[in-house]
Structures are given as C-alpha cells and as structure tokens.
Amino acid sequence: MEEEDGLRPQEIPSSPLIVKTTAQVETHTTIDFNEDQYYGNTRVAKSDPHADDPDTLVYMKNVHKTYLLGIEGVPALRGVDLVIKRGEFVVIFGTSGGGKTTMLNILGTIDKPTKGELRLAGTRTFFLIRPPLMVTGVTSNTKDSELSNIRLQKIGFVFQTFNLLASLSAVENVEMPMILNGVLSTEDRRNRARELLAKVGMEPRMNHVPSQLSGGEQQRVTIARAIANSPEILLLDEPTGDLDTVNTHLVMKLLADLNREEKITMIMVTHDVALKQFADRVIWMRDGKIQRIEMCDPKKKSDAIAKNEAELQEARRKREESQKRQGPPVTEFRKPTDYNTHPGYGAVRPSQVKREVKEELVSLSPPQRTRENFPV
Ligand SMILES: Nc1ncnc2c1ncn2[C@@H]1O[C@H](COP(=O)(O)OP(=O)(O)OP(=O)(O)O)[C@@H](O)[C@H]1O
C-alpha cells in the first residue's frame, strides 16, 4: 500500500533489515543500494550492511551542510557518503574551503547537518528535511545537552590552537572532562589525570598553567585531556599546525601509539602532506564532496611510524648534546604554589569550573561568520 507521499507505512523493524547490496567501503562511489528502509513510514536510509556493522564507528549517508549567510546559502558539504571502521587512522586532506573542518564539526556533533544521516559509535542520528514521524534515536531536534553527552563520552577533540583553560593547571585541565562525566571520585580523577599526563610525558609539569608551557607541551596536555573519558574517536583538526618539527614528531608518535595500542579511531584534518603516511586511508575533499579515497599501504604506514620514532630519538640526542656543551640550564626554582592561579590549590572550585566550561563550550562552537567578518 502506498501513501500519498509515496512512502510505505511499515512497522519499525527491531533491527534494520539488510537487503541485497553491493556496497564496498573503500570506494564510496561504488555503493549500490537496492532497497529503502523504513522506520514507521519514514524513509531514513537505503540498505547498507556497513550501517549496522558493529565495527562501523562513523556512518554518513548523503550528508549536506549549507550555512546561511543572511539570505544566501553557502554549501559546505554536498552529499557526503562515508564509512569509518573502528581503529582506523583516517586523514582528511584537500583544497582550502573543501569542507574538511565542516565535516569534522559534524562528526564531532559540534554542528548539525542540514540533511542526511549520521551514525556515530552506535548512536543513531537522523537529520531529515521534514520532521520524522517515527524515528528511533536522536533527530535534528535533539537537545544540545544530549549531543554534548555523546561528545563527552565518545569523542575527544584536539585542535590546532590547544584550547586549554588558561586559569587551570595541566592536571586540572585533564580532569575537566572527567568532572563533567561525573563517574569517577575526586581521588580517582586526580590519579587518572596524573597517569594520562605521565603517558604524554607531562607529569613533571602537571601543576603548570598553559601560559607556563610551550606549544608542544600544551598540545600533549590537550591529547591527555582528549582521551580522559576513553573516547572511541579522536577528532584532530591540524593538531601539529602550530608545532615545530620535533614536537610534530612527538605528537604524531603519541597519536600513532594511541591508535595502535588503544585502538582509538583517529580522524585528522591536515594540510601537511608528510602526515598522510600515518593514515590507513586518505580522504580527499573538494567543493564539499569526497573527491577520492586513497587506500594506504600498511607497510608504508609502519615504516613512517618507525622513521618518525628514529627522527625523534635523533632530535632528543642532539638536544642533549647541545645542552651538555652549553652546561646545565639556569633553573629558576619555584614552589608548586607559585603556579597556583586560584585559592584552594589542588582543588578545582565548582563555580570556576562552571564558568570556564561555559567558555570552553562556546570556544568549541564553530565561529559565527557574518557578512562583516566573512565577505562572500
Ligand atoms: N560558519 C560558516 N558560515 C558560512 N560559511 C561557512 C562557515 N564555515 C565554513 N563556511 C564555508 O563553507 C565552505 C567549507 O569550509 P570549511 O571550513 O569546512 O573548509 P576547509 O576544507 O576546512 O577549509 P580550510 O582548509 O581552508 O580550513 C567554505 O566555502 C567556507 O567558506
């Protein structure tokens, strides 16, 4: 029986039916869907085995994003289909204005698509042009607080500009996502933050505030903070963009280790061609579309990781040698409390956290572009 709008009324299947398909992940263009699926009488997606595969962490189907500038629409994404599997290291590469950051913002639920389907780490998110009649999961009407829960538990962010809270120490910054998650006790949070900072080689400077840390050190703290709630995905927007060569090696080593050892899925936007070597797949974007997907040779990836480590060792050796030649560095001794920027050292005050988190959430939102600061 066909309804007026051409959609069939049908019961909600307990799990979406998988019908005949010849889909292949690697080349998004060859996905051939043969039948629609229905939730109630709302058509949400055509059948695709990847959509319900437990190893699928990101599923984007026909995702569009159009920004509104006054009365004009700026199309940033124009029908993106993408499947990312658990544990992959994906690099997003492409022309300026191609839609890379927009895609990352949508994957991070910082921004919502105008149209299309997005499933993230088992969370189903439908964005339909018209309001869905019967839909399971989250819709485009989903409250921001629910989306921020997905962000908090499933996704870690690392940006080019480290985005640490200026008035909190490194260890307090790392504790922040755990405070928001509200699962661990104060003591457990502090211990975990300490462990994470040790992992990124920053434990000795855990009581320093960001302004007392170098760019590379701040980025390591950011990575520790990003993995605090054991996310499944790390979204990285030019994570080495502001770093020198040695710190780039260091950060890439950390990311490669987290990907290999902890199976965290990495999705990284970069303009640095050299970083493509760390990827399993490179997604090339142009004019809001995926232009092509390049599969990378696993051997080249492991060679790149080994070369990166060797270069890092060499850089450290050279630095130690030059320090020996110049004699011991002049050390300024300070008490830990010299780094304290607010009373109640060691304890994060709830009012301060609340205010700073608010600022943090604002800073995570995509910049509001207006006709004045963003002429078209
Ligand atoms: N908030 C916004 N308001 C209006 N237009 C926007 C907004 N954000 C991005 N755009 C436009 O959307 C398109 C894609 O932008 P996006 O920042 O995603 O590209 P990108 O590939 O990350 O570019 P770059 O490599 O230069 O950072 C561009 O045409 C951009 O001008």
The ligand as a Tripos MOL2 file, in Angstrom:
@<TRIPOS>MOLECULE
LIG
   31    33     1     0     0
SMALL
NO_CHARGES

@<TRIPOS>ATOM
      1 N1         30.2020   29.3670    9.7640 N.pl3     1 LIG1
      2 C1         30.2050   29.4790    8.4280 C.ar      1 LIG1
      3 N2         29.3570   30.3340    7.8130 N.ar      1 LIG1
      4 C2         29.3370   30.4570    6.4680 C.ar      1 LIG1
      5 N3         30.1170   29.7580    5.6310 N.ar      1 LIG1
      6 C3         30.9980   28.8920    6.1770 C.ar      1 LIG1
      7 C4         31.0900   28.7020    7.5930 C.ar      1 LIG1
      8 N4         32.0500   27.7790    7.8460 N.ar      1 LIG1
      9 C5         32.5340   27.4130    6.6440 C.ar      1 LIG1
     10 N5         31.9100   28.0720    5.6380 N.ar      1 LIG1
     11 C6         32.1290   27.8820    4.1960 C.3       1 LIG1
     12 O1         31.9580   26.5030    3.9200 O.3       1 LIG1
     13 C7         32.9210   26.0410    2.9890 C.3       1 LIG1
     14 C8         33.7430   24.9190    3.6260 C.3       1 LIG1
     15 O2         34.5020   25.4630    4.6970 O.3       1 LIG1
     16 P1         35.4700   24.5840    5.6270 P.3       1 LIG1
     17 O3         35.9980   25.4760    6.6920 O.co2     1 LIG1
     18 O4         34.7570   23.3670    6.0400 O.co2     1 LIG1
     19 O5         36.6200   24.1760    4.5750 O.3       1 LIG1
     20 P2         38.0640   23.5630    4.8590 P.3       1 LIG1
     21 O6         38.2560   22.4910    3.8400 O.co2     1 LIG1
     22 O7         38.2130   23.1820    6.2720 O.co2     1 LIG1
     23 O8         38.9610   24.8200    4.5060 O.3       1 LIG1
     24 P3         40.4580   25.1820    5.0530 P.3       1 LIG1
     25 O9         41.3520   24.0890    4.5860 O.co2     1 LIG1
     26 O10        40.7420   26.4700    4.3630 O.co2     1 LIG1
     27 O11        40.3710   25.2980    6.5360 O.co2     1 LIG1
     28 C9         33.7340   27.2530    2.6020 C.3       1 LIG1
     29 O12        33.1950   27.7850    1.4220 O.3       1 LIG1
     30 C10        33.5430   28.1990    3.7670 C.3       1 LIG1
     31 O13        33.6870   29.4960    3.2930 O.3       1 LIG1
@<TRIPOS>BOND
     1     1     2 1
     2     2     3 ar
     3     2     7 ar
     4     3     4 ar
     5     4     5 ar
     6     5     6 ar
     7     6     7 ar
     8     6    10 ar
     9     7     8 ar
    10     8     9 ar
    11     9    10 ar
    12    10    11 1
    13    11    12 1
    14    11    30 1
    15    12    13 1
    16    13    14 1
    17    13    28 1
    18    14    15 1
    19    15    16 1
    20    16    17 2
    21    16    18 1
    22    16    19 1
    23    19    20 1
    24    20    21 2
    25    20    22 1
    26    20    23 1
    27    23    24 1
    28    24    25 2
    29    24    26 1
    30    24    27 1
    31    28    29 1
    32    28    30 1
    33    30    31 1
@<TRIPOS>SUBSTRUCTURE
     1 LIG1         1 GROUP 0 **** ****
